[in-house]
Amino acid sequence: MTSTLGALVTGFGAGLSLIVAIGAQNAFVLRQGLRREHLAPIVAVCIASDAVLIAAGVAGVGALIQAAPLALVIVRWAGAAFLLAYALFAARRALKPSGLSAAATSSRNTLAAAVGTAVALTWLNPHVYLDTVVLLGSLAADHGPEGRWPFAWGAIAGSTLWFALLGFGARFLAPVFARPGAWRVLDGAIALLMLALAAFLVIP
């Protein structure tokens, strides 16, 4: 019982520490949380994706990914192209910002577009495979056959907690983002972040 609990807690800490780092996926969830637009499906997609990737890593898929570098190269370039396009859209929004009330009633994305963006930002990011599948899979293996799955459940719990807090907790920032200037700063920062991430993906 003690070893199982230890693996669970370690997995929770490892999963949370990896997912908290600000990235494309987190920036998108934050923005959707502020807009309160299709938030539940987007958070569900992010949580489910992480759960699948973590489980795959614990099941041993990480070794297959390390043995197929070409797959990561393809994902890296596709992800860079998507991030570049997203950066351009964010930059355009930054040039013509609107307050939160306006954002909630106009220029709304469809559910399919929002979910598709969440899926792309998750699955076209090669770092997500290295972090969740390879790294967490390796850490889970250190806990042995009996401890690796409690470690996985802990990591999934950490990811679930983070996305829930990030998405549904964003509404407390709504008064700040009632001003168009705040959206200009956020979208400008997102555009720069996406450009930087795209560059990091393609520059050795």
C-alpha positions as CSV (number, residue, x, y, z in Angstrom):
1,M,0.0,0.0,0.0
2,T,2.8,2.4,0.9
3,S,4.7,1.8,-2.4
4,T,1.4,2.2,-4.4
5,L,0.6,5.5,-2.6
6,G,4.2,6.7,-3.2
7,A,4.0,5.9,-6.9
8,L,0.6,7.6,-7.1
9,V,1.9,10.8,-5.4
10,T,5.1,10.8,-7.5
11,G,3.1,10.4,-10.7
12,F,0.9,13.3,-9.7
13,G,3.8,15.5,-9.1
14,A,5.6,14.5,-12.3
15,G,2.5,14.9,-14.5
16,L,1.6,18.3,-13.0
17,S,5.2,19.6,-13.3
18,L,5.3,18.7,-17.0
19,I,1.9,20.1,-18.0
20,V,2.1,23.4,-16.1
21,A,4.8,24.7,-18.3
22,I,3.2,27.4,-20.5
23,G,2.8,26.1,-24.1
24,A,0.6,26.3,-27.1
25,Q,-2.0,24.0,-25.6
26,N,-2.2,25.8,-22.3
27,A,-2.4,29.2,-24.0
28,F,-5.4,28.0,-26.1
29,V,-7.2,26.6,-23.0
30,L,-6.6,29.8,-21.1
31,R,-8.0,31.9,-24.0
32,Q,-11.1,29.7,-24.4
33,G,-11.6,29.8,-20.6
34,L,-11.6,33.6,-20.7
35,R,-14.1,33.6,-23.6
36,R,-16.1,30.8,-22.0
37,E,-16.4,29.3,-25.4
38,H,-16.8,25.5,-25.9
39,L,-14.7,25.2,-22.7
40,A,-16.0,21.8,-21.4
41,P,-15.3,19.9,-24.7
42,I,-11.9,21.5,-25.0
43,V,-10.8,20.7,-21.5
44,A,-12.2,17.1,-22.0
45,V,-10.1,16.7,-25.2
46,C,-7.0,17.9,-23.4
47,I,-7.5,15.6,-20.4
48,A,-8.4,12.6,-22.5
49,S,-5.4,13.2,-24.8
50,D,-3.0,13.3,-21.9
51,A,-4.6,10.2,-20.4
52,V,-4.2,8.2,-23.6
53,L,-0.6,9.4,-24.1
54,I,0.4,8.7,-20.5
55,A,-1.2,5.2,-20.6
56,A,0.6,4.6,-23.9
57,G,3.9,5.5,-22.4
58,V,3.4,3.3,-19.3
59,A,2.4,0.4,-21.6
60,G,5.7,0.7,-23.4
61,V,5.0,2.7,-26.6
62,G,7.8,5.1,-25.7
63,A,10.3,2.6,-26.9
64,L,8.6,2.4,-30.3
65,I,8.7,6.2,-30.6
66,Q,12.4,6.3,-29.8
67,A,12.9,3.7,-32.5
68,A,11.0,5.7,-35.1
69,P,12.6,9.1,-35.3
70,L,11.1,9.8,-38.7
71,A,7.6,9.9,-37.2
72,L,8.7,12.6,-34.8
73,V,10.3,14.6,-37.7
74,I,7.0,14.5,-39.6
75,V,5.1,15.6,-36.6
76,R,7.6,18.3,-35.8
77,W,7.3,20.0,-39.2
78,A,3.5,19.6,-39.3
79,G,3.3,21.1,-35.8
80,A,5.5,24.0,-36.7
81,A,3.3,24.9,-39.7
82,F,0.2,24.8,-37.5
83,L,1.8,26.9,-34.8
84,L,2.9,29.5,-37.4
85,A,-0.7,29.7,-38.8
86,Y,-2.1,30.0,-35.3
87,A,0.5,32.8,-34.5
88,L,-0.7,34.8,-37.5
89,F,-4.3,34.5,-36.4
90,A,-3.4,35.6,-32.8
91,A,-1.4,38.5,-34.2
92,R,-4.4,39.6,-36.3
93,R,-6.6,39.5,-33.2
94,A,-4.0,41.5,-31.3
95,L,-4.1,44.3,-33.9
96,K,-7.9,44.5,-33.6
97,P,-8.8,43.5,-30.0
98,S,-12.2,43.6,-28.4
99,G,-13.5,43.4,-24.8
100,L,-14.6,40.3,-23.2
101,S,-18.3,41.0,-23.7
102,A,-17.8,41.5,-27.4
103,A,-15.7,38.4,-27.7
104,A,-18.4,36.4,-26.1
105,T,-21.0,37.4,-28.6
106,S,-19.2,37.8,-31.9
107,S,-16.5,36.0,-33.9
108,R,-17.2,32.8,-32.1
109,N,-15.6,29.6,-33.3
110,T,-17.7,26.6,-34.1
111,L,-17.5,23.7,-31.7
112,A,-15.8,21.6,-34.4
113,A,-13.2,24.3,-35.1
114,A,-12.4,24.8,-31.4
115,V,-12.1,21.0,-30.7
116,G,-10.1,20.6,-33.9
117,T,-7.7,23.3,-32.7
118,A,-7.3,21.6,-29.3
119,V,-6.6,18.3,-31.0
120,A,-4.0,19.8,-33.3
121,L,-2.2,21.7,-30.6
122,T,-2.0,18.5,-28.6
123,W,-1.2,15.8,-31.1
124,L,0.9,17.9,-33.5
125,N,3.3,18.8,-30.7
126,P,6.3,16.4,-30.7
127,H,7.2,17.5,-27.2
128,V,4.0,16.0,-25.9
129,Y,5.2,12.6,-27.0
130,L,8.6,13.1,-25.4
131,D,7.1,14.4,-22.2
132,T,4.2,12.1,-21.7
133,V,5.0,8.9,-23.6
134,V,8.8,8.7,-23.3
135,L,9.6,10.6,-20.1
136,L,6.6,9.7,-18.0
137,G,6.7,6.1,-19.4
138,S,10.4,5.8,-18.3
139,L,9.6,7.3,-14.8
140,A,6.7,4.9,-14.4
141,A,8.9,1.9,-15.3
142,D,11.2,2.7,-12.4
143,H,8.3,1.8,-10.0
144,G,8.2,-1.7,-11.3
145,P,5.2,-3.8,-12.6
146,E,3.1,-3.1,-9.5
147,G,3.8,0.7,-9.2
148,R,3.8,1.9,-12.8
149,W,0.0,2.0,-13.2
150,P,-0.5,3.9,-9.9
151,F,2.2,6.3,-11.2
152,A,0.2,6.6,-14.4
153,W,-3.1,7.3,-12.5
154,G,-1.3,10.0,-10.5
155,A,0.1,11.6,-13.6
156,I,-3.4,11.6,-15.2
157,A,-4.9,13.1,-12.0
158,G,-2.3,15.9,-12.1
159,S,-3.1,16.7,-15.8
160,T,-6.8,16.6,-15.1
161,L,-6.5,19.0,-12.1
162,W,-4.3,21.5,-14.2
163,F,-6.6,21.7,-17.2
164,A,-9.7,22.0,-15.0
165,L,-8.1,24.9,-13.0
166,L,-6.7,26.6,-16.1
167,G,-9.9,26.4,-18.1
168,F,-12.6,26.9,-15.5
169,G,-10.6,29.1,-13.3
170,A,-9.9,31.6,-16.1
171,R,-13.3,33.2,-15.5
172,F,-12.0,34.9,-12.4
173,L,-9.8,37.0,-14.7
174,A,-12.9,38.2,-16.7
175,P,-12.9,41.7,-15.2
176,V,-9.4,42.3,-16.4
177,F,-10.2,41.1,-19.9
178,A,-13.3,43.3,-20.2
179,R,-10.8,45.8,-21.6
180,P,-9.7,45.4,-25.2
181,G,-6.1,46.3,-24.2
182,A,-5.8,43.2,-22.1
183,W,-6.8,41.1,-25.0
184,R,-4.2,42.9,-27.1
185,V,-1.5,41.9,-24.6
186,L,-2.7,38.3,-24.3
187,D,-3.1,37.7,-28.1
188,G,0.2,39.4,-28.7
189,A,1.9,37.2,-26.2
190,I,0.3,34.1,-27.7
191,A,1.5,35.1,-31.1
192,L,5.0,35.5,-29.9
193,L,4.8,32.2,-28.0
194,M,3.5,30.3,-31.0
195,L,6.3,31.8,-33.2
196,A,8.9,30.8,-30.7
197,L,7.6,27.3,-30.3
198,A,7.5,26.9,-34.1
199,A,11.1,28.0,-34.4
200,F,12.2,25.7,-31.6
201,L,10.5,22.8,-33.4
202,V,12.4,23.3,-36.7
203,I,15.7,24.7,-35.5
204,P,18.1,21.8,-34.4
